[in-house]
Amino acid sequence: MASSTSAFSEGTASAGSPSPSPAIEPPLRGHERVAFGLGDVASNLSWNMVSSFLLFYYTDVAGIAAAAAGTLILAARFVDAGADVAIGVLVDRTRSRHGKARPYLLWGAVPFGIVNVATFTVPDASHTVKVAYACTTFLLLGLLFSALNIPYGSLMPMMTRDQGERATLGGFRAMGSSVGTLVVTSLTTPLVVAIGGSETSRTGYFWTTVLMSAVSVTLFLVTFRHCRERHTDIGTRSITLGRELKAAVRNGPWRVANAFAVVNFVRLSVMTTVTIYYCLQVLHRPWAISLLLPLVSGSLIVGGLLTKPYYARLGRRRGNVVALAASAALFGLLPLLEHTLPVFVAVYCLACLCSGVSMTSLYTAVADTVDYNEWRFGVRSEGLLNAGFSLATKVGTAIGGAFVAFALARAGYTDGHNPPDTAISMIKVLYYGAPPVLMLVQIGIIAFWRLDAAHPRIVLELAERHRARS
């Protein structure tokens, strides 16, 4: 490794404002950026059906007890933890005419769509059979999601090394995530009711999931077709798995990014899951589901547009602190506005906008840790490092959903028919209290981020090393 590696240490890279990324390669084409963003539309059309509606589907449609639903959601995510690492390592060692990451999008999209439909088709049988079926389909869905999402996340550092381009791709990905989530959260309940006649219709959920899954599969194939892998020259076939894992564990920015992601997705999962119960049992306005849930995802569209100039000015660490602190403060006002719905919605929208700006930084942060890994340890490992982010996404989502399920079960919630006052109080505590507390935890984590100032220099040095080898 070059001796200049010691020129900047992880502990001293935080000083100063972020420098502009050097122009080391031609910009990406517009259709590549759009196609990359469509990959997250595809992910969220399916996965947000799970994160936003699956717990409600289990408890109020399929008739699975809340505690059992929470247990299976949480247990499945820890069972497939090892599979995420295996898929990441496999991506790093894949060589095909389609590249390293893209083949997984081609061959994994259709099975993922099929299993997504099966997840929302719990049979009308005994409770034991229902739970067994739900465990099997949910676990398989998580494995297939990893087989798509880890390669998809690995694409960003393969497409470009330029930090400005990555910020743009991160913005497109955040907007794609927002569009997918917006479609799911705004249309699912109306479609279920239109097809099946009520919010708890089995037929409505089946055909709604079929529609979402079909579009998801199509968009994954569009991403496969139009995104090009440019930077796959640093292979890992001759590098042992032990060395890769050791480098990942020692990669401080990667640890920070993944801890931040876990808490982020716990918060997002709690917000989206409990919103359905909040609208039905506290506001008594079912139509509000299609208003409040889309505001969470719609904020990412604006956040995606602001990503590049916002973080170029403030840096990832300070930018996240400011955005999350503002969002937490706005959330603190919501309990006072519960009976003034227009003002409530306006403040809620601003709070979601601030947290949405924060969430857009996740994707570029993980891509930057890939460069750091190569620069510091000589191991690039796009697949393995993105496996960590995929696992953080799933574990955070599972913890959030399970937490809501266990809390509701403890408060005596069984279904939506005449829930006890303790359950109503618990729904309010989860809705108002959990998000700002988790935002404060995120602020504490991002304070340890150390790549803002160092990353442009790292990219330049890597470019010089690659030229010297060519």
Phi, psi and omega in degrees: 000145184298145183293336181290355178305327183279359184297325176233126179262161180299328182282341183250007185276002187268346186290147173082172178275156181295135178274154176296142181291137180293145178280094186254357182198160179297151179292156176290156176282154183301320182291334176291317179298315180296316181297323177295316177298326180295335176298324178279335169301314180300313181300316188279335174301323180269309188291330179284340167300324180286306186292328183266324191240348188294317180298315178298319178299315179299313188281317190257345180251305183279340178080030176268135180300145184301317181295319178294320179296316179297320180295315182290325178298316182287315184296320182299323182291326179280334176295319184268013179300316179295328179295325179298315178298316181298318179294319178300315178296320180297319177301315181298333183257003181282133172227119180210172179292344177264357180107202183264318186259323188298326181302329182291327176293322182292313188266345183263344188297310185294313177302322179298316179298319180296314182290329176299318176295317181299327181298326180261030177228051179294128183290154176276086186222196178294161181299322179297316179295319179301313181295317179298316179296315181297319178299314183296310184291322181292321178295315179295322178297319178297320179296316180290326176298318177298319181294342175260315191284327178293311175298321179299314178296329179291342183295323187304306179293341176280334182279324183201150173256353184284127185293324177296316177296322178295322176298320178294314177298320177299321177295317178295322179293318178297319178292324176297317176301318181294316181297314179299315180292322180299316179298314182296311187288331182271332187254339186301304182298313176300321179292317179300316180292317181296322182278317188252348176094351178202167180290348183243029183279125175297314180298319179299317180292323181298307185287331174295318179292323176302314181297311181299319182291322180297317178293320179301312179301315181299317183289325174301321180290328174296317177299315176304317187290324193249350180265130185252136175271117181255328189241080176234022185285339180266094184274172180232013183295328181268003182256133183289153178298323179300319179294320178298313181294321179297318178296318181298315181297326181276354182280095184302311178301325178294319178297317179297314182299319182286323175296318177299318181294318180303309182294323178302314183281335169299311180299313182296320180294317177299314182299310185289323181291313186283341180300321180298313178295322181298315181294323183279319190258338180256306179281336185057039179228090180304327180296339181292340176302317182280003174253309185285318179298315178297335178295327177297314183279324180298331179297334180290335177296310178295318178301321178296324179289330183270348190307305188297307180292325183295309182281337173295328181275317187259339187083161186291322183290303182294323180299319178291320179300314181296312183296315183289323178296318178296317180296317180297319179297319179293322177298327179296340180276341189300319181301334181282347188245011187303327184263007176237080193302317180300317178291319177306311182296321180296314180292319178300320179297316178296319179297317179292325178298315179297315179290331177294321176300321179295317186295330182297338183284345184300315188292317179288330179299316180295319178298321179295327180291336174295315177298317180299319181299315180293317182294319187274324188239355181074018181230120185277304170054054178302315183295311183297316182292324176285338173297322177299319179291319177299317179296320178299320178299311184289318181294316178299315179298318181293316180298316180298312180295318180293322179300315178297316181299313180295321180295318179294318179297318180296328181276000175094014180283131175244311173205186186281001182269108177052058177294149181292162180301327179298325179290320178297317178298320180295320178301318179295318179299315180295319185289317184270325190268321186295313184302310181295325177297315180292329175296321177296322176297318179299320178300317179298324181287313185292344176299341181268003180289134188229020185253357186305309183278329189277334190301316179302322179290324178298316180298317179298316181294321177297319178298321179293321178296318181294319177296322181294329180278339185277000000 
